[in-house]
C-alpha cells in the first residue's frame, strides 16, 4: 500500500488531488504539522534528506518531489487517464506545463513568500519582493494566454498538467498575491476548485495537521 507524507496545504496536496481523481488506489496519509520535528528525524531524512513533504513510500521504494510522484502515479496507476497518450501531439505540451508549474510558476511565488512572510524582518528586501512580483505577473500572463479560449491546458480536458499548475494558484490566492486578471485564468481555476477531488486535497487548510 502507498504511504504519502503530507502537510496540509503543501505540495503534497497535488499528490492527494491526483490520487482522489484517479480513485480506487489504496493509500495511507501520514499527516504532519508545519515544522513537525518528525520531519527532521533521521528516520524521515533517510526517506527525504530535505525533511520536507511530499514523500511517497511504495513498498521498498521511497522518493520525493511532487512532480515526480505525480508522473510515477500516472505511469503506475493512471491507465491512460489524466494525460495524453505517448504518441499524441499533445504529449509535449502536457509535459511542458507539468514541468513549467515548478520551474517557472513556483520560484517567484517562493520569493514572494520569503520576503513577505518567511524571512526575518531584517532579512526581507523590498526590492527583491518587487522583482518577484513582476516575474510572477509575467508567468501568470503566460498561463492566461495559454488558457484563452479553452477550458484546460491540453486536449480540452482536465489533466495532471492543470493539477500541477493549479496548486500554484491556490497558494497565490492564500498569500494575497493573485491579481484580478486575466479572466481566462480565473475561469479555469474556478473549474478546478469545483472538482470534488480538489476539495478533498485541500481539506484541513494550510499548515495545520
Buried (B, 14 or more C-beta within 10 A) or exposed (E): EBBBBBBBBBBBBBBBBBBBBBEEBEBEEBBBEBEBEEBEEEEBEEBBEEBBBBBBBBEEEBBBBBBEBBBBBBEEBBEEEBBBEEEEEBBEBBBBBBBBBBEBBBBBBBBBBBBBEEEEEEEBEEEBBEBBBEBBEEBBBEBBEBBEEEEBBBBEEBBBBBBBBBBBBBBBEBEEBBBEEBEBBBEBBEBBBEBEBBEBBBEBEBEEE
